[in-house]
Amino acid sequence: MTPAPQAPAHTAPGERWTPDAIPDQSGRLAVVTGANSGIGYATARALARRGAHVVLACRSEERGRTAVERLRTEIPGARAELRLLDLADLESVRRFAGDWSHDHDRLDLLVNNAGIAMVPFSRTADGFESQFGVNHLGTFALTGLLLPHLLRAPDPRVVTVSSEGQRFARFDLGNLDAERGYRALFAYLRSKRANLYFAVELQRRADAAGLGLRSMAVAPGLTRSNVLTGGANTARGRTYRAFTRLLLRSAFRPTPEGAKTSLYAATVPGLPGGSYVVPDGPLQLRGEPVPRGRERALHDLTTAHRLWTLSERLTGVRYPLP
């Protein structure tokens, strides 16, 4: 990976990293997907507080407008706007990217945060298994279509939210779209491993092309959000919802803590492209953000390359990279 010009400010053992350490983001234009709630909203709010112009890319216009109004109330003078984006529909992804240049000349930061988790089986508008389609293929297509705008920025970054659970994925390229059966947990873990492969392969190709783009992956750790209770999971029974809410309250940490790895990857000066930022605690479940280089998937370039080729074919989005 191409090293950055200055060393990143790593978190020392026992040292607490907070969004107060984020450098001034004035003049920086950022997109955060899935920013109407949870980690996405906490990420957008912290960036806006440090001066960034933040675009909240949301599927629901109603929830998105509520989020923008809340952000502007919490941060008077914040530069924030809503744009509609549904990662389960590639036409929506193309429309979002196509409309970008109407109002903006570049994009400095893309935080690929939106996703779904362990939902009942369904397919996207384009016929893909929903978790693979939303979490990976939608993200892959969006990043590729926005890449020309990112490359116009002086120091572009792409941050893709994976999961600490990806370590337990059985990554089978022949069953990514549930061709041989569906189990919600395993499909989720595979989609999050795909996020990690994507981030690493994007960095490798940017380096090969001599571009200054930095691509990062992050794991947020156990975090309270509505990913297990919202969206398609709202149709689950009362027992599931009650148990999940109890679990979230008792074992998961507050949402701003989960946003730390995304904010660290998006803003820490000198952090090398290709970094994987995770909580430093046991099993990456909680703790302060640190880059982790020992993850086996980070070095599985063969699988990452094969997934990239498959993703280009399935989405019809081809990156202008070698």
C-alpha positions in Angstrom: 0.0 0.0 0.0 1.2 3.5 -0.7 2.1 5.2 2.6 0.6 8.5 3.5 2.9 11.5 4.0 2.7 11.6 7.8 2.2 9.1 10.5 -1.3 8.6 11.9 -2.1 9.4 15.4 -2.6 5.9 16.8 -4.4 5.3 20.0 -2.1 4.2 22.7 -3.2 1.3 25.0 -5.6 2.6 27.5 -5.9 6.0 25.7 -9.4 7.1 24.8 -9.9 8.4 21.3 -12.9 10.8 20.9 -14.4 12.8 18.0 -12.9 15.8 19.7 -9.6 14.7 18.1 -11.0 15.1 14.6 -9.2 17.8 12.7 -11.1 20.7 11.2 -13.2 19.3 8.3 -14.2 22.7 6.9 -14.4 22.6 3.1 -14.7 18.8 3.0 -17.7 17.3 1.3 -18.9 13.9 2.7 -21.6 11.4 1.9 -22.7 9.0 4.6 -25.1 6.3 3.5 -27.8 5.1 5.9 -27.4 8.3 7.9 -30.9 8.7 9.2 -30.2 6.7 12.4 -27.6 4.7 14.3 -23.9 4.7 13.5 -24.6 6.6 10.2 -26.3 9.5 12.0 -23.6 9.6 14.7 -20.9 9.7 11.9 -22.7 12.4 10.0 -23.2 14.5 13.1 -19.6 14.3 14.2 -18.4 15.3 10.7 -20.8 18.2 10.6 -19.7 19.4 14.0 -16.2 19.6 12.8 -17.3 21.7 9.8 -17.8 19.2 6.9 -20.7 19.6 4.5 -22.5 16.3 5.0 -24.9 14.6 2.6 -27.2 12.1 4.4 -28.0 9.4 1.8 -31.2 7.7 3.0 -33.8 5.4 1.6 -36.7 7.0 3.4 -37.5 10.6 2.6 -39.5 11.0 5.8 -36.8 9.6 8.1 -34.1 11.4 6.2 -35.7 14.8 6.6 -36.3 14.1 10.3 -32.6 13.3 10.6 -31.4 16.4 8.8 -33.7 18.6 10.9 -32.4 17.0 14.1 -28.8 17.4 13.0 -29.4 21.1 12.3 -31.0 21.6 15.7 -28.2 19.9 17.5 -25.5 21.7 15.5 -26.7 25.2 14.6 -25.2 26.3 11.3 -24.4 22.8 10.2 -24.1 22.2 6.5 -26.3 19.1 5.9 -28.6 17.9 3.1 -30.7 14.9 2.3 -30.4 12.8 -0.9 -32.5 9.7 -1.5 -30.6 6.4 -2.0 -31.9 2.8 -2.0 -29.0 0.4 -2.2 -31.5 -2.4 -2.8 -32.2 -0.8 -6.2 -29.4 -0.3 -8.7 -31.5 2.2 -10.6 -31.7 4.3 -7.4 -27.9 4.0 -7.0 -27.3 5.2 -10.6 -29.7 8.1 -10.2 -28.0 9.2 -7.0 -24.6 9.2 -8.7 -25.9 10.7 -11.9 -27.4 13.6 -10.1 -24.3 14.4 -8.0 -22.6 16.6 -10.5 -25.6 18.8 -10.8 -24.8 20.4 -7.5 -21.3 19.4 -6.6 -17.9 19.4 -8.4 -16.3 16.7 -6.3 -16.6 14.3 -3.3 -14.0 14.2 -0.6 -15.3 11.4 1.6 -17.7 8.5 1.0 -18.7 6.5 4.1 -20.4 3.3 3.0 -22.3 2.7 6.2 -25.8 1.6 5.2 -26.7 -2.1 5.5 -29.1 -4.7 6.7 -28.5 -7.6 9.1 -29.9 -11.1 9.5 -33.2 -10.4 7.8 -35.6 -13.0 6.5 -34.9 -14.1 2.9 -35.9 -11.7 0.2 -34.5 -10.3 -3.0 -33.6 -6.8 -4.1 -35.2 -5.0 -7.0 -32.5 -6.5 -9.2 -33.1 -10.0 -8.0 -30.1 -10.4 -5.6 -30.3 -12.0 -2.2 -31.0 -8.9 -0.1 -28.0 -8.9 2.3 -25.5 -9.5 -0.4 -27.3 -7.1 -2.7 -27.6 -4.2 -0.2 -24.5 -4.6 1.9 -22.0 -5.4 -0.9 -23.4 -5.0 -4.5 -25.1 -1.7 -3.8 -22.0 -0.4 -2.0 -19.8 -1.6 -4.8 -21.9 0.1 -7.5 -22.3 3.3 -5.6 -18.6 3.7 -5.0 -17.7 2.9 -8.6 -20.2 5.4 -10.0 -19.0 8.1 -7.6 -15.3 7.4 -8.2 -14.8 10.1 -10.9 -16.1 12.7 -8.3 -13.9 11.3 -5.6 -10.8 11.5 -7.9 -11.4 15.3 -8.3 -10.8 15.8 -4.6 -7.3 16.5 -3.3 -7.4 13.7 -0.6 -10.3 11.4 -1.2 -11.2 8.6 1.2 -13.7 5.8 1.1 -14.7 4.1 4.4 -16.6 0.9 4.2 -18.3 -0.5 7.3 -17.7 -4.2 7.7 -18.2 -6.2 10.9 -16.2 -7.9 13.6 -18.3 -11.0 12.7 -16.8 -11.3 9.3 -14.0 -13.3 10.8 -16.5 -16.2 11.2 -17.7 -16.1 7.7 -17.5 -19.2 5.4 -16.9 -17.3 2.2 -18.2 -19.3 -0.7 -18.2 -17.4 -4.0 -20.6 -20.0 -5.3 -23.3 -19.2 -2.8 -23.1 -15.5 -2.3 -26.6 -15.0 -3.8 -28.2 -17.9 -1.8 -28.1 -20.3 -4.8 -27.6 -23.2 -2.5 -29.9 -22.3 0.4 -30.2 -19.3 2.8 -29.3 -18.9 6.4 -29.7 -15.3 7.6 -26.7 -15.2 9.9 -24.3 -16.8 7.4 -25.5 -14.6 4.6 -24.9 -11.5 6.7 -21.4 -12.6 7.7 -20.5 -13.3 4.0 -21.7 -9.9 3.0 -19.6 -8.2 5.7 -16.5 -10.2 4.6 -17.3 -9.0 1.0 -17.1 -5.4 2.4 -13.6 -6.1 3.6 -12.5 -7.7 0.4 -13.9 -4.8 -1.5 -12.1 -2.1 0.5 -8.8 -3.9 0.2 -9.1 -4.6 -3.5 -10.2 -0.9 -4.2 -7.0 0.2 -2.5 -4.9 -2.2 -4.5 -6.3 -1.0 -7.8 -6.0 2.6 -6.8 -2.3 2.0 -5.9 -1.7 0.2 -9.2 -3.2 3.2 -11.1 -1.0 5.7 -9.1 -4.1 7.4 -7.6 -4.2 9.2 -4.2 -7.4 7.6 -3.2 -7.5 5.9 0.3 -9.9 3.1 0.9 -10.5 1.9 4.5 -12.6 -0.8 6.1 -13.9 -0.6 9.7 -15.7 -2.8 12.2 -17.8 -0.9 14.7 -18.0 -3.5 17.5 -21.2 -4.3 19.4 -23.3 -1.2 19.0 -26.9 -0.3 19.7 -28.6 0.5 16.5 -31.8 -0.5 14.7 -30.1 -2.8 12.2 -31.5 -5.8 14.1 -34.9 -4.4 14.8 -35.7 -2.1 11.9 -36.3 -2.6 8.2 -37.3 -6.2 7.3 -36.8 -7.2 10.9 -39.8 -5.2 12.0 -42.0 -8.1 10.6 -40.5 -10.6 13.1 -42.5 -11.7 16.1 -42.8 -9.9 19.4 -40.6 -12.5 21.2 -37.7 -11.7 18.7 -38.1 -8.0 19.1 -38.3 -8.1 22.9 -35.3 -10.4 23.2 -33.3 -8.3 20.7 -34.1 -5.0 22.5 -33.0 -6.5 25.9 -29.8 -7.8 24.3 -29.0 -4.4 22.8 -29.5 -2.6 26.1 -27.5 -5.1 28.2 -24.6 -6.1 26.0 -24.2 -3.5 23.2 -22.5 -0.1 23.7 -24.0 3.4 22.8 -24.2 4.3 19.1 -21.5 7.1 19.3 -19.0 4.6 20.5 -19.7 2.4 17.4 -19.2 5.4 15.1 -15.6 5.9 16.3 -14.0 3.5 13.9 -15.7 5.1 10.9 -14.7 8.6 12.1 -11.1 7.5 12.9 -10.8 6.0 9.4 -12.4 9.0 7.8 -10.3 11.7 9.5 -7.1 10.6 11.2 -4.2 12.3 9.3 -1.7 9.9 7.7 -3.7 6.7 8.1 -2.5 4.5 5.2 -4.9 3.4 2.5 -6.0 -0.2 3.0 -6.2 0.1 6.8 -8.8 -2.0 8.7 -9.8 -0.1 11.8 -11.4 -2.0 14.7 -12.0 -1.7 18.4 -8.9 -2.7 20.4 -10.8 -4.8 23.0 -11.3 -8.6 23.1 -12.7 -10.1 19.8 -13.0 -6.5 18.5 -16.3 -6.1 20.3 -15.6 -2.9 22.2 -12.7 -0.5 22.8 -10.9 2.3 21.1 -10.2 2.4 17.3 -6.9 1.0 16.1 -5.7 -0.3 12.7 -5.4 -4.1 12.5 -3.2 -5.6 9.9 -3.3 -9.3 11.0 -6.7 -10.1 9.6 -6.4 -13.0 7.2 -8.9 -11.6 4.7 -6.8 -8.5 4.2 -4.2 -10.7 2.5 -6.5 -12.9 0.5 -6.0 -11.1 -2.8 -7.1 -14.0 -5.0 -10.6 -14.1 -3.4 -10.8 -10.3 -3.4 -10.0 -10.2 -7.1 -12.5 -12.8 -8.0 -15.2 -11.1 -6.0 -14.5 -7.8 -7.8 -14.8 -9.4 -11.2 -18.1 -11.0 -10.2 -19.4 -7.8 -8.7 -18.7 -5.8 -11.9 -20.5 -8.5 -13.9 -23.6 -8.5 -11.6 -23.9 -4.7 -11.2 -22.8 -3.7 -14.7 -20.5 -1.1 -13.0 -17.0 -1.1 -14.2 -14.3 0.9 -12.4 -11.8 2.9 -14.5 -9.0 1.1 -12.6 -6.6 -1.6 -13.7 
